[in-house]
Every structure is written in C-alpha cells, then in structure tokens.
Amino acid sequence: MDSKKIIAYLYLKKGNIISGAEGSVVSEDPVSYAKTVADNNVDWILIHDLSDNDAEHDEAIGIIKQICLTCEIPVIGTGHIHRMEDVKKLLYAGCMHALIHCSVPGELAILDEVSHKFGKEKIIGAVDNAADYRTNQETIDNLCHMLLVSDPVAADSLLQDCKLPMISMFEELNADTLVQTMKQEGIGGVTGAFVLLHLKEIIDWKHLCFTQGIAMDTFEGADGWDTFRLNSDGLLPVVVQDYKTNEVLQVAYMNEEAYLTTLRTGKMNYYSRSRRCQWLKGETSGHFQYVKSLTIDCDRDTLLAKVSQVGAACHTGSYSCFFQEIASKEYDETNPLKVFQDVFGVILDRKEHPKEGSYTNYLFEKGIDKILKKLGEECTEIVIAAKNPNPDEIKYEISDFLYHMMVLMADRGVTWEEITAELARR
C-alpha cells in the first residue's frame, strides 16, 4: 500500500445509515449519504451491514451495490457474514475488500475458504483486541491483506508484532493525534466515528499529514507552477475530459492560485477572465468536477484534466460545452465502449418499446431460456470458427455472441458500466 488511508465507517441497518451499532438514524438515503461522504476526500468507505436476517441482508447488498456504483472510491463491505456466499455477495456487489471479523468464531472459521477463493488481497481481517490477533496470528497473516484493530491501544501494542498494515479505529481523533498515528510505520490507515464528525476537515488533515512527510492520497507534490509555459495573460489553458468516456467537456484557464487549490482540494478550480477572479467549478450549481488525473502536454503550455463530472459541465445545461456542430462527415464509430453502448442502447429501446418484426423483441418474448440457448449456440460457433484458418469467420461469430450477450444483459438488468467497473477492479 503506497499511501495511508482515512476510512469512513458507515453502519447500514434496514435501509438506513445509523450512528452506530445501536445508534439512531442518520440518513434514510444511504446512497446519497455515502456519495456526500466520498466527495469529502475520504479514501475508502467501510459499510457494516447490521441485518438481522438473510432477507434484510439481500436488501442491504442491493444498497451496497448502488453505493459502489455511485461512490468513485473503494468500498469495504462487512457484516452478516456466516458463509462464503455472504463474502461473494459483497465482492460481486462491487466491494474492493470484504472485512472478516476474526474475533467472531463463525467468521474466523471461513477465513481460509474465502481467502483461497477470492485471494488474500480481497480480504481484510478485523480483531477486537490484541489477544485475538496473537492467538490466530499465523492464520490472519497468511490469509488477510490488512488488519483492522477496533481498539487503538491494542493497535499500538501490536505495532512490533503484526506483519500486516493495520487500520486503527478511533471514536475521536484530532489533527495532532492523527499525524502521530499515521507516522507509525505499521499503521496503514485510520477509521471510526471521528471521520464523520470531522468530515469537512479531512482535506486539511490530509494536507497536514502530507506536510509531515506522510504518504497520502492527494495531488500535492505535482509539478510546480513555475515549470509551465503560460499564455500572454499569465494563464494556463485547461482541456477538461470525462475520465470514463474521454469526452471533452470544456476548455478553461487557471492561474497559480486556481492550480494550487485544485491540487489541494481535488476539485477543479479555474480563473474567470471575465470576472477576473478564481472560482470553484460547481460552487453555485453543485456541478463539481472531481479530479482523476492532471497531465501537462509536451510543450508544457496546456493542461489535460480528466474528471468525474457531477451534473452538466456547460452553463446551458448540456453535459459538454461542445454540442454545437459546425461541420461533419459520416464515419463509423470505432471507440469500442461507444459502439457497445450504442448497440446496447438500441437493445434497451427494443425492450422498452417493442417493434414488430424485431429479432431482439422475439428473443425477449421467448424469454430467458431462448436467450441462453442462442448464447450457447454462439459460443459453440466461436469454438468452431477458431479452428478455421480464415480469421474473418471468428470475427463474425464473436460479434453474434456479443449481441446475444447484450440481450442477456438487458434481460437481467446488467449494464456495461457494471461490467467495465468489475473488469477494472480485477
């Protein structure tokens, strides 16, 4: 782990975020609440499912899936883990890690199975005290990626013994204690109630840790302003792209203050040439741009920013400022993701608005068994085509397979975004 993490700990019970294991309701909209938390510069979110039964747990898994899709930071899932299938549900919902409470005999008993099934890099262990770790040290060290220790005193006592990066849990923590904790070599991160209590201060605390030589997930330490070639107004042009699609959203300008503020906060700041002042993108509209990467061009006179765009980038309400076509020539789209999305969009439209004579609608009408039968047939055709020396044949068969696979995706409610997110996590 290259940098140390500040992790928000959320308790989920009966569709609500609550303030603790026995706490009161904090939010009845867990997905929006988690998104707000994620947008305040925490590094990971840990979601503890407090379901009382399997039916509640399945409902919670659906909520966790939406949180994983909405929050663009890693999510750790835990709670209601009784068997390997429960860990599988968390990971398949999109969680980067599953947390296994090794102080709970039932969870410790399945640790070996889930670690070998999904890989130790997917498993974080957790103990309530130092004794529980020492009793099972060899097992935990061999089968887990990190260790969460719910008692900070116990975490301190394990610094010399534990071979895993530790996450120390605190109810309350101030900036000075945070720095002292993060400076310790064996500490990989911190979590607990204090994160939500000090959510607006997290960015300042991360900056403080960075200035103390602690590796944190920030954009600080990037190239200095004095290394750029500025235009005649002393500004740096910025081309802004959607980080998922590479669609160009806008072109803006930065002065030094806007650049440094962007690095420090992770939100795009610009210099307004008309108002002659710095401004935070989305400050009035709520349409913030969260930085994913900043790249300078070969002449060091133009910045490329890849961002996560909230809402619309353009003041007109258009997602991109570039929507007024001046000239065009017919061409075939070759961006694979765009092609897949376009074809998938047609399939979804056929499902929503059936068209007489449509083969796609024929498949939907016949149902899942017919779709699976066709998909199986196309798989076989690919295998046969692969033995043919003519490469064109396999190209056609793979195209047929992908079409039928997208029909299956539409029927089962799976999107390309979910597929690509899962592949990216792997």
C-alpha positions in Angstrom: 0.0 0.0 0.0 1.7 3.2 -1.2 -0.3 5.7 0.8 -2.1 5.7 4.2 -5.9 5.8 4.2 -8.6 7.7 6.0 -11.6 5.5 6.0 -15.2 6.4 6.7 -17.1 3.8 8.7 -20.9 3.6 7.9 -23.4 1.4 9.7 -26.3 0.2 7.5 -29.5 -1.2 9.0 -32.9 -1.7 7.5 -32.2 0.7 4.6 -30.8 3.5 6.8 -27.5 4.8 7.8 -27.3 4.8 11.6 -24.9 6.4 14.0 -23.5 3.2 15.5 -24.3 -0.5 16.1 -27.2 0.6 18.4 -27.5 4.2 17.1 -30.2 6.4 15.8 -31.0 7.0 12.1 -28.6 9.4 10.4 -29.9 9.2 6.9 -32.8 7.4 5.1 -31.0 7.7 1.8 -27.8 5.7 2.3 -26.6 6.0 -1.3 -26.7 9.9 -1.4 -25.2 10.0 2.1 -22.3 7.7 1.1 -21.7 9.9 -2.0 -21.5 13.0 0.1 -19.0 11.3 2.4 -16.9 10.1 -0.6 -16.9 13.6 -2.1 -15.3 15.0 1.1 -11.9 13.4 0.4 -12.0 10.2 2.4 -10.0 7.5 0.8 -12.2 4.4 1.4 -15.7 3.7 2.8 -16.3 0.8 5.1 -20.0 -0.3 5.2 -21.1 -2.5 8.1 -24.3 -4.3 7.4 -26.3 -4.9 10.6 -29.0 -7.0 9.1 -30.9 -9.4 11.4 -31.7 -12.0 8.7 -31.0 -13.1 5.2 -33.8 -11.1 3.6 -32.6 -7.9 5.2 -29.1 -8.8 4.1 -30.1 -9.2 0.5 -31.8 -5.8 0.6 -28.6 -4.4 2.1 -26.5 -6.0 -0.7 -28.6 -4.1 -3.2 -27.9 -0.8 -1.4 -24.2 -1.6 -1.2 -24.1 -2.3 -4.9 -25.6 1.2 -5.6 -23.1 2.8 -3.2 -20.2 1.0 -5.1 -21.5 2.3 -8.4 -22.2 5.8 -7.2 -19.1 6.5 -5.0 -16.0 6.7 -7.0 -13.7 5.4 -4.2 -13.1 1.9 -3.0 -15.7 0.3 -0.7 -15.1 -2.3 2.0 -18.1 -4.5 2.9 -18.7 -6.4 6.2 -21.5 -7.7 8.4 -23.9 -10.6 8.4 -21.1 -12.9 7.2 -21.9 -16.6 8.0 -20.7 -18.4 4.9 -18.6 -18.0 1.8 -21.6 -17.0 -0.2 -22.0 -13.8 2.0 -18.5 -12.7 1.1 -19.2 -13.5 -2.5 -22.2 -11.2 -2.5 -20.2 -8.3 -1.1 -17.4 -8.7 -3.6 -19.9 -9.2 -6.5 -21.8 -6.1 -5.4 -18.6 -4.1 -6.1 -16.7 -4.0 -2.8 -12.9 -3.9 -3.2 -12.5 -5.8 0.0 -14.6 -7.9 2.4 -13.8 -7.5 6.1 -13.8 -10.7 8.2 -14.2 -10.3 12.0 -11.6 -12.8 13.2 -12.7 -12.3 16.8 -16.0 -13.9 15.8 -15.5 -17.7 15.7 -18.0 -18.2 12.8 -16.2 -15.7 10.6 -12.8 -16.9 11.5 -13.9 -20.5 10.5 -14.5 -19.4 6.9 -11.4 -17.2 6.6 -9.3 -19.9 4.9 -12.1 -20.7 2.4 -12.8 -17.1 1.3 -9.1 -16.2 1.2 -8.3 -19.0 -1.2 -11.5 -18.5 -3.2 -11.1 -14.7 -3.8 -7.4 -14.1 -3.0 -6.0 -12.6 0.2 -5.8 -9.2 -1.4 -9.6 -9.1 -1.2 -9.7 -9.9 2.5 -9.2 -7.5 5.4 -9.2 -9.2 8.9 -10.5 -7.5 12.0 -9.9 -8.1 15.7 -11.3 -6.6 18.8 -8.2 -6.9 20.9 -4.5 -7.9 20.7 -5.1 -11.3 22.3 -7.4 -12.4 19.4 -4.7 -11.5 16.9 -1.9 -13.2 18.7 -4.0 -16.4 19.1 -4.6 -16.6 15.4 -1.6 -14.6 14.1 -0.3 -17.1 11.6 -3.7 -17.7 10.1 -4.5 -14.0 9.8 -1.1 -13.0 8.4 -1.3 -15.7 5.8 -4.9 -15.1 4.7 -5.5 -11.4 5.0 -4.4 -8.3 3.2 -4.7 -5.8 6.1 -5.9 -5.9 9.7 -8.4 -3.6 11.3 -8.0 -3.3 15.1 -11.0 -1.8 16.8 -9.1 -0.7 19.9 -6.3 1.9 19.3 -4.5 0.8 22.4 -4.4 -2.8 21.1 -3.2 -1.5 17.8 -0.3 0.3 19.4 0.6 -2.9 21.3 0.7 -4.8 18.0 3.0 -2.5 16.1 6.0 -4.6 16.7 4.3 -8.0 16.1 1.8 -7.5 13.3 3.2 -8.2 9.8 0.1 -6.6 8.1 -0.6 -2.9 7.6 -3.1 -2.0 10.4 -6.2 0.1 10.3 -6.6 1.7 13.8 -10.2 2.6 14.9 -11.0 5.7 16.9 -14.1 7.2 18.3 -12.5 10.6 18.5 -9.3 12.0 17.0 -7.8 15.4 16.5 -5.4 16.6 13.8 -2.2 16.2 16.0 -3.1 12.7 17.1 -3.9 11.8 13.6 -0.5 12.8 12.4 1.2 10.9 15.3 -0.8 7.8 14.5 -0.2 8.0 10.7 3.6 8.4 11.3 3.8 5.0 12.8 5.3 2.6 10.3 2.8 -0.3 10.9 -0.3 1.9 10.6 -1.9 1.7 7.1 -4.9 3.8 7.9 -7.5 5.0 10.4 -11.2 4.8 10.7 -14.0 5.3 13.2 -16.7 7.7 14.2 -14.3 10.7 14.2 -14.2 10.7 10.3 -17.9 11.6 10.0 -17.6 14.1 12.9 -14.8 15.9 11.2 -15.7 15.3 7.5 -15.2 18.9 6.4 -11.7 18.9 8.0 -10.5 15.8 6.3 -8.8 17.6 3.4 -6.9 19.9 5.8 -5.9 16.9 7.9 -4.6 15.1 4.8 -2.7 18.2 3.8 -1.2 18.4 7.3 -0.1 14.7 7.1 1.4 15.4 3.7 3.5 18.3 5.0 4.8 16.0 7.7 6.1 13.6 5.1 3.3 11.0 5.4 2.2 9.5 2.0 -1.4 10.4 1.5 -3.8 10.2 -1.5 -3.6 13.8 -2.6 -2.5 15.6 -5.8 0.1 17.6 -3.9 3.7 17.1 -4.9 2.8 17.6 -8.6 4.8 19.8 -11.0 5.3 23.3 -9.8 3.6 26.3 -11.4 6.9 27.8 -12.4 7.6 24.9 -14.7 4.7 25.7 -17.0 4.7 28.0 -20.1 1.8 30.4 -19.6 -0.1 32.4 -22.2 0.2 36.2 -22.7 -2.3 36.7 -19.8 -0.2 34.6 -17.4 -2.7 31.8 -17.5 -2.6 28.1 -18.3 -5.3 26.7 -20.6 -7.0 23.5 -19.3 -8.8 20.9 -21.5 -11.3 19.0 -19.4 -12.4 15.5 -20.2 -14.8 13.0 -18.7 -12.5 10.3 -17.2 -14.7 7.4 -18.2 -15.5 8.3 -21.8 -12.8 10.8 -22.7 -15.5 13.2 -24.0 -14.2 16.8 -24.0 -16.3 18.8 -21.5 -14.9 22.3 -21.6 -11.8 24.4 -22.0 -11.0 26.8 -19.1 -8.0 28.6 -17.6 -6.0 28.5 -14.4 -3.9 31.0 -12.6 -1.4 29.8 -9.9 -3.9 30.1 -7.1 -6.5 28.0 -9.0 -3.9 25.4 -9.8 -2.7 25.0 -6.2 -6.2 25.0 -4.9 -7.1 22.2 -7.4 -4.2 20.1 -6.2 -5.0 20.6 -2.6 -8.8 20.0 -2.7 -9.1 17.6 -5.6 -11.9 19.8 -7.1 -11.3 21.8 -10.3 -10.8 25.5 -9.7 -10.3 28.0 -12.6 -9.6 31.6 -13.2 -12.5 33.6 -14.8 -11.2 36.0 -17.4 -14.5 37.9 -17.5 -14.9 38.3 -13.7 -11.1 38.4 -13.1 -11.2 36.1 -10.1 -10.7 32.5 -9.1 -13.7 30.2 -9.0 -14.6 26.7 -7.9 -16.4 24.8 -10.6 -19.8 23.9 -9.3 -19.8 26.3 -6.4 -23.2 27.7 -7.2 -24.7 25.0 -9.4 -23.4 22.0 -7.5 -21.9 20.6 -10.7 -18.5 20.0 -9.3 -15.6 18.4 -11.2 -13.6 15.9 -9.1 -10.0 15.4 -10.4 -9.0 12.0 -11.5 -5.7 13.0 -13.3 -3.8 16.1 -14.4 -1.4 15.8 -17.4 0.8 18.5 -18.9 1.4 18.4 -22.7 4.8 18.2 -24.4 5.3 21.9 -24.6 4.1 22.3 -21.0 1.6 25.0 -22.0 -1.7 23.2 -21.8 -3.1 21.0 -19.0 -5.3 18.0 -19.6 -7.7 17.3 -16.7 -9.6 14.0 -16.5 -12.5 14.5 -14.1 -15.7 13.0 -12.7 -18.4 15.4 -13.7 -21.4 16.0 -11.4 -24.3 17.1 -13.5 -23.6 19.3 -16.6 -20.3 20.9 -17.4 -21.9 23.6 -19.6 -23.8 26.6 -18.2 -26.5 25.9 -20.8 -27.3 22.6 -19.1 -25.6 20.5 -21.8 -23.3 17.8 -20.4 -20.4 19.1 -22.6 -19.8 22.6 -23.8 -19.1 21.1 -27.2 -22.6 20.4 -28.6 -23.0 22.9 -31.5 -21.9 21.0 -34.6 -20.4 23.1 -37.4 -19.4 20.5 -39.9 -19.2 16.7 -40.0 -18.6 13.8 -42.3 -20.3 10.4 -42.0 -18.0 7.9 -40.4 -18.2 4.6 -38.5 -17.7 4.9 -34.8 -14.7 2.8 -33.7 -14.4 3.5 -30.0 -15.3 0.0 -28.6 -17.1 1.3 -25.5 -19.1 3.8 -27.5 -20.1 1.1 -30.0 -21.1 -1.3 -27.2 -23.1 1.4 -25.5 -24.8 2.4 -28.8 -25.8 -1.2 -29.6 -26.9 -1.8 -26.0 -29.0 1.3 -26.1 -30.9 0.0 -29.2 -31.5 -3.3 -27.4 -32.8 -1.5 -24.3 -35.0 0.6 -26.5 -36.5 -2.5 -28.1 -37.2 -3.9 -24.7 -39.0 -0.7 -23.6 -40.6 0.0 -27.0 -41.2 -3.3 -28.9 -41.1 -3.1 -32.6 -43.0 -5.6 -34.8 -40.7 -8.0 -36.7 -37.7 -7.2 -34.4 -35.4 -10.2 -33.7 -34.5 -8.6 -30.4 -38.1 -8.4 -29.4 -38.5 -12.1 -30.5 -35.8 -13.1 -28.0 -37.3 -11.0 -25.2 -40.8 -12.5 -25.9 -39.5 -16.1 -25.8 -37.7 -15.4 -22.5 -34.5 -16.3 -20.7 -34.3 -20.0 -21.8 -34.4 -19.0 -25.5 -31.8 -16.2 -24.9 -29.5 -18.7 -23.1 -29.9 -21.3 -25.8 -28.9 -18.8 -28.5 -26.0 -17.6 -26.4 -24.8 -21.2 -26.0 -25.1 -21.8 -29.7 -23.0 -18.7 -30.5 -20.3 -19.9 -28.0 -20.1 -23.2 -29.9 -19.9 -21.3 -33.2 -16.9 -19.3 -31.9 -15.1 -22.5 -30.9 -15.7 -23.9 -34.4 -14.7 -20.7 -36.1 -11.5 -20.6 -34.1 -10.3 -23.8 -35.8 -10.8 -22.2 -39.3 -7.7 -20.6 -40.8 -9.8 -17.6 -42.1 -9.8 -15.0 -39.3 -12.9 -13.3 -40.6 -15.2 -16.1 -39.5 -14.3 -15.8 -35.8 -14.8 -12.1 -36.1 -18.4 -12.6 -37.3 -19.2 -15.2 -34.7 -17.8 -13.1 -31.8 -20.0 -10.2 -33.0 -23.0 -12.5 -32.9 -22.1 -13.7 -29.5 -21.7 -10.2 -28.1 -25.0 -9.2 -29.5 -26.8 -12.1 -27.8 -24.8 -11.4 -24.6 -26.1 -7.8 -24.6 -29.6 -9.1 -24.9 -29.0 -11.3 -21.9 -27.5 -8.2 -20.0 -30.6 -6.2 -20.8 -32.9 -9.0 -19.7 -31.0 -9.5 -16.4 -30.5 -5.7 -15.8 -26.7 -5.7 -16.1 -25.0 -2.6 -17.7 -21.7 -2.1 -19.5 -20.7 0.3 -16.7 -21.0 -2.5 -14.2 -19.1 -4.9 -16.4 -16.2 -2.5 -17.1 -16.1 -1.5 -13.4 -15.8 -5.1 -12.4 -13.0 -5.7 -15.0 -11.2 -2.6 -13.8 -11.3 -3.9 -10.2 -9.6 -7.1 -11.3 
